Amino acid sequence: MIGVFVFGVLIQSVPIEGGTFTPLYGLDKGQKSIAVSSFRIDKYPVTHQNFFEFVHEHKEWQPGSAVSLLADKEYLSHWHGKKPSRKIRNTPVTYVSWFAAHDYCKAQKGRLPTVLEWEYVAAASETKKDASQDKEFIEKLLQWYSRPIEEGKIPEVGQSRPNVWGVYDLHGVVWEWTEDFNSVFVTGDNRQDKDKLKNLFCGFSSEGAQNRVNYAAFMRYALRNSLKGNYTMMNLGFRCAYPL
């Protein structure tokens, strides 16, 4: 584990050893797995305190600033001013757009994790690096995702047990932005994608999936594909990744 001070706040990251991984989507026909290179990732989601220090240094991202093209009107609206309340400072920062999250990570010489990197780390249980085929693990995720998160009741980071990599809160706390959040279903030609997107929201998303019982992963892919870069949500946060 490595800890560095960014904007006066200690940020901890852990190394992730590269390997092969079978994602739910994104494989070519006949392809069994994808290689993921080694990288580092934040141990915890970025907190309100972390993000407050960032916007203090980067005033263009302060709430109420001229960021209307890069974040919707709900951006940091729960701060009710220029800073978060003490009550939420150690909880994952939410109501942040992809652009804001991207700039935060860039400012600390990192980036948002890719979908594959995030899914690779999130496939780990407390004892297995790849528990994506573990029925007990998948059922646990479904139980987490089935409980709605209420406004103002998001828990502080680090309250759950870490996975085998030493990473906390990938499941059951908030959703998280990724660098290429909606790339899996995009071909580059929106006319070709129209039916894909319609089918995804009609419950057709199991087509082409590698593990059709992993509904928790379906939910993540569906959410990502519904987002735009300027969207903000009450339960959508992020963490950063870094080269080794």
N, C-alpha and C positions, 0 to 999 in steps of 0.2 A: 504494500500500500504506500502511496505517495501523497503527501499533503503539501500544498502550496498556498500562499496567501494571495488572494485576488481581491483587489479593492478593500484590503484590510480584513477579509473574511477567509478563514481556513477552508480550502476546498480539498477533499480527499478523493483520490481515484485509485482504482485497482487494475492490475494487468489481466487481460483476457488472452489466453493462449489460443491461437488459431487452430482451426480444424475443419472437418467437413460437417455439413448440416443439411437436413432436408426441410426446407421451408414449406409452408402450406401452399403457397403459390410461387410462381416465378421460374419454375423449371422448364427447360425446353423438352420437347417430346423425347422420351427415352432416357432423359437425364435423371439420375437417382439422387444426386446431392450437389451441393455447391460448396466450394472452398471459401472459408472466411479467414482473412489474415489476422495476425495478432494485433491488438490495440489496447488502449486503456479506456476506462469509462468511469464516470462519477459513481462513487459508492452510494450516494443518496440523490434524490431529485434536487434540483436547484430550489432553494427556499426563498421565502419573501425577503428575508434579511440579505441573502446573497444578491437578489435582484435589486433591492433597495440601494445597496452600495454601488451597483452598476449604474443605475439611473442617476445617482448622485454625481457620478463622474461623466456620464453621457446624457446631458440634459435634453438632447433631442428625443430621448425615450421616457422622459418624465410624464406621468399622467397629466392629461390636459394639453400636452404639447401638440405641435402640428404633425401628427402621424396618421392622419385619417386615411391615407392611401395604403399604409402599411399595417394598420390595425383597425378593427371595427370600433364602434362607439362604446363597447363594453370593456375596452382595454383598461385594465387595472381599476375598474370602476369601484371595486370593493375596498379600495384604499381610502376612499372618501377624503381625498386630499393628496398631499405629496409623499406620504409614507404609510406603510401598513401599520395596523395596530399591534401592540405588543403581544396580544393574544395569538396572532397568526404568524409571527415572525419566523418560527421554526417549522412551519408547515410548507408543503410544496407550493411554489408560486403558480398561480393560475390566472386566467384572463390575460394571457400573453399570446401574441400572434407568432406565427412561424418566423416572420422577419425579426421580431424582437428577440426570440430565442436564438436565432441564427447569429445575430450581432453580439449577443451576450457571450456565446461560445467562442466566437471569433476574437473577442476582446481578451479572452484568457488563453489565446493560442490553441484553441480547440475547435470543434465543430459539433454539429448534431450527429448522433449515430445514424447510420443507414438503417433501413428496414431490416436488412439481413443481419446486421450486427446486433440490433436490438432484439430481434427474434432469437438469435443464437444465444445471447446471454439469458433471455427470458425463458428459454426452454429448460434451463437448469432448475432442479429442485434443491432442497437442502443437502442432498446426498449424491445426486447424479448430475453430470454435466449436460446430458440430454435425456430429459424425462418426458419428451414430447409424445412418447408412446405409452406412458405410464398412466393407466386409467385412474388411479387414486389421485395423482397429481392434477390431471385434467379435471376431475370432479371437484377438487379443492378450488381450482381457478373459477369454475362455473359458479360455485357457491359465493365466492368473492364478488364476481361480476353481477350476480343476481341481486345483490344488495345495493339499492340506490344510495348515492352519496348526497347528503343534505347540505345545503348552503351553510357555511360556517362550522361544519362538523368534520372537515377533513383532518385526519390525525397528523401529529408531528412526524417528521421523518425518523426512520430507524426504530420504530416501535415493533415491527415484525421481525422474524428471524431472517438472516441473510441466506441467499442461495449458496451453492457450493463455491462460487467465485468470490463470495464476500460482498455481493451487491444486494442492496435493500430496496424494497418497495416497488419492484417492477410490476407487481400485481396487487390489486385490492386497495389501492390508495387513489391515484389519479391516472388517466390516460397520459401518454407522452408523445410529443412531437418527434418525428424522425426527419433526417435530411431530405430524403426522397419519399415523403409520406404517401403520395398517391401514384408512384411510378409503376406499380405492378400491373395495373389495369390500363395503362396508357401506351398506345402504340405509336403516338406521334401524329396520328390522323384522327381528329375528333369525330369525323363522320364514321370511321370504322369502330370507334369506341362507343358510339351511342347505344347500341344494343347490349354491349357488355355491361355498361353502367345500369341500364334499365333492368337487366337480368339480376344484377347483384342485389338490387333493392327489392326484387320480387322473390327473394329466397332461393335464387338459382345459383348462389355463390359456391355451392359444393361442387359444381362442375369443374373438373380439372384439379381439384384439391387432392393433396397427398394423403390426408388423414381426415376422413369425413366425420369422425366423431368429435373432433377437436373444435367444438363450437365457440370456445373462448377465443381461439385464433380467428375464426370467421368474424367475430364481433370486432376484433382489432382491425382486420383488413377492411371491413365494411366502413368503420368509423373513419379510418385514414382516407379512404377514397371519397368520403363525403365532404372533406375539408377543403378550404381554400386558404392560401397563405396569410390572409389578413383576418381570419376568423379567430375569435377568442371564446373560451368556454370556462364555466365554473369548475370543471373537473379535468381540465387539460393543461398539463405542465410539461416539463422537459428535464433532461440532464445532458451533459456534454460527453464527447468522446475525444480521444487524443491519439496521435501516433506514439508508438513505443520509443 
